[in-house]
C-alpha cells in the first residue's frame, strides 16, 4: 500500500459527493432555474436508463476479474460497464455545462478525476468511464434538443 492508496480510495468512492453538492447548490442559484430543473428532471433518469440498457447489451468484466488481482477496495465482480460513478458525475457536468461553462468545466474535471481513480483502483476499465461520459453527454444533448423543440415560442411584449 502506497501513500497515494488512501487518497485514490477516497476519490474513487466518495468524491462524487462534491459534484452532487455543487450541482444542488447551483440549482438554487441558476439564473435559468426553470430550464435547469427541466433539463435535470429528464436528462438524469434518461442517462440512468440508457446506462442500464447499455450494461445489458455490453458486458465488460471488471479489471480485477480479468487479471485475477485484488482491487484497492472490495467490489462485486459484476459488469463494469458503464461506471455508475462516471455516469452520474458526467451527467451532472453535462447539464451544468449548458448553463455555466466554468462550473461545468470544474465538474468535468472532478468527473475525470473520479473516473481515473476508479481505473487506478482496478474496478473499471477506461472504456467503462469513456462509455459513461458518452452516455451522459448524449442524454443531456438529446433532452436539451427535445426541450428546445417543445418550448413555447417567446412573443415580444407589445
C-alpha positions as CSV (number, residue, x, y, z in Angstrom):
1,X,0.0,0.0,0.0
2,X,1.5,3.3,-1.1
3,X,1.0,6.7,0.4
4,X,-1.4,7.5,-2.5
5,X,-3.7,4.5,-1.9
6,X,-6.0,6.1,0.7
7,X,-6.3,9.2,-1.5
8,X,-7.2,7.1,-4.5
9,X,-9.7,5.1,-2.5
10,X,-11.3,8.3,-1.2
11,X,-11.5,9.9,-4.6
12,X,-12.9,6.7,-6.2
13,X,-15.6,6.1,-3.6
14,X,-16.6,9.4,-2.0
15,X,-15.5,12.4,-4.1
16,X,-18.7,12.1,-6.3
17,X,-20.5,13.7,-3.4
18,X,-18.7,17.0,-4.2
19,X,-20.1,17.3,-7.7
20,X,-23.6,16.3,-6.3
21,X,-23.3,19.1,-3.8
22,X,-22.1,21.7,-6.3
23,X,-25.0,20.6,-8.7
24,X,-27.6,21.0,-6.0
25,X,-26.1,24.4,-4.9
26,X,-26.1,25.6,-8.5
27,X,-29.8,24.6,-8.8
28,X,-30.7,27.2,-6.2
29,X,-28.6,29.9,-7.8
30,X,-29.1,29.3,-11.5
31,X,-30.3,32.3,-13.5
32,X,-32.3,30.0,-15.8
33,X,-33.6,27.8,-12.9
34,X,-36.7,26.5,-14.7
35,X,-34.7,25.4,-17.7
36,X,-32.0,23.9,-15.5
37,X,-34.6,21.9,-13.5
38,X,-36.4,20.8,-16.6
39,X,-33.2,19.5,-18.2
40,X,-32.2,17.8,-15.0
41,X,-35.6,16.2,-14.4
42,X,-35.4,14.5,-17.8
43,X,-31.6,14.0,-18.5
44,X,-30.8,12.3,-15.2
45,X,-33.3,9.4,-15.5
46,X,-32.7,9.0,-19.2
47,X,-29.0,8.8,-18.6
48,X,-29.5,6.2,-15.9
49,X,-31.9,4.1,-18.1
50,X,-29.6,4.2,-21.1
51,X,-26.8,3.2,-18.8
52,X,-28.8,0.2,-17.5
53,X,-29.7,-0.8,-21.1
54,X,-26.0,-0.4,-22.2
55,X,-25.0,-2.6,-19.3
56,X,-27.3,-5.3,-20.5
57,X,-26.1,-5.0,-24.1
58,X,-22.3,-4.9,-23.4
59,X,-20.6,-6.9,-20.7
60,X,-17.2,-5.8,-19.6
61,X,-15.7,-7.8,-16.7
62,X,-14.0,-5.7,-14.1
63,X,-10.2,-5.5,-14.4
64,X,-9.6,-7.4,-11.2
65,X,-11.7,-10.2,-12.5
66,X,-9.9,-10.4,-15.8
67,X,-6.4,-10.1,-14.2
68,X,-7.2,-12.2,-11.1
69,X,-5.9,-9.4,-9.0
70,X,-7.1,-7.6,-5.9
71,X,-8.6,-4.1,-6.3
72,X,-7.7,-1.3,-3.9
73,X,-11.1,-1.8,-2.2
74,X,-13.6,-4.6,-2.1
75,X,-16.0,-4.6,-5.1
76,X,-18.6,-7.0,-6.5
77,X,-17.2,-8.9,-9.6
78,X,-20.2,-7.8,-11.7
79,X,-20.3,-5.9,-15.1
80,X,-18.1,-2.8,-15.0
81,X,-19.9,-1.1,-17.9
82,X,-20.9,1.6,-17.5
83,X,-19.4,3.1,-14.4
84,X,-22.2,4.4,-12.2
85,X,-19.9,7.0,-10.6
86,X,-18.8,8.3,-14.0
87,X,-22.3,8.2,-15.4
88,X,-23.7,10.3,-12.5
89,X,-20.8,12.8,-12.4
90,X,-20.7,13.1,-16.2
91,X,-24.4,13.7,-16.4
92,X,-24.3,16.4,-13.7
93,X,-21.3,18.0,-15.5
94,X,-23.1,17.9,-18.9
95,X,-26.2,19.5,-17.5
96,X,-24.4,22.3,-15.7
97,X,-22.1,23.0,-18.7
98,X,-25.2,24.1,-20.7
99,X,-25.9,26.9,-18.2
100,X,-22.5,27.7,-16.6
101,X,-19.4,26.8,-18.6
102,X,-16.8,27.5,-15.8
103,X,-18.7,25.4,-13.2
104,X,-19.3,22.8,-15.8
105,X,-15.6,22.6,-16.5
106,X,-14.9,22.1,-12.8
107,X,-17.5,19.3,-12.7
108,X,-15.9,17.7,-15.7
109,X,-12.5,17.9,-14.1
110,X,-13.9,16.2,-11.0
111,X,-15.7,13.6,-13.1
112,X,-12.4,12.8,-14.9
113,X,-10.6,12.6,-11.6
114,X,-13.1,10.2,-10.1
115,X,-13.1,8.1,-13.3
116,X,-9.3,7.9,-13.3
117,X,-9.3,6.9,-9.6
118,X,-11.7,4.1,-10.3
119,X,-9.5,2.9,-13.2
120,X,-6.4,3.2,-11.0
121,X,-8.2,1.3,-8.2
122,X,-8.7,-1.6,-10.5
123,X,-12.5,-1.6,-10.5
124,X,-13.1,-0.2,-14.0
125,X,-11.5,-0.1,-17.4
126,X,-11.0,3.2,-19.2
127,X,-13.7,2.1,-21.7
128,X,-16.3,1.9,-18.8
129,X,-15.5,5.6,-17.9
130,X,-15.5,6.8,-21.5
131,X,-18.7,5.0,-22.3
132,X,-20.3,6.5,-19.2
133,X,-19.3,10.0,-20.3
134,X,-20.6,9.4,-23.8
135,X,-24.0,8.3,-22.4
136,X,-24.1,11.3,-20.1
137,X,-23.3,13.8,-22.9
138,X,-25.7,12.1,-25.4
139,X,-28.5,12.1,-22.8
140,X,-28.2,15.7,-21.9
141,X,-27.9,16.8,-25.5
142,X,-30.9,14.7,-26.6
143,X,-33.1,16.2,-23.8
144,X,-31.8,19.7,-24.4
145,X,-32.8,19.3,-28.1
146,X,-36.2,17.9,-27.3
147,X,-37.0,20.6,-24.8
148,X,-36.0,23.3,-27.2
149,X,-38.4,21.8,-29.8
150,X,-41.3,21.8,-27.4
151,X,-40.6,25.1,-25.7
152,X,-43.2,27.8,-26.3
153,X,-42.0,30.5,-28.6
154,X,-41.4,33.7,-26.9
155,X,-43.6,36.5,-28.2
156,X,-42.3,40.1,-27.8
157,X,-44.3,42.3,-25.4
158,X,-46.4,44.8,-27.2
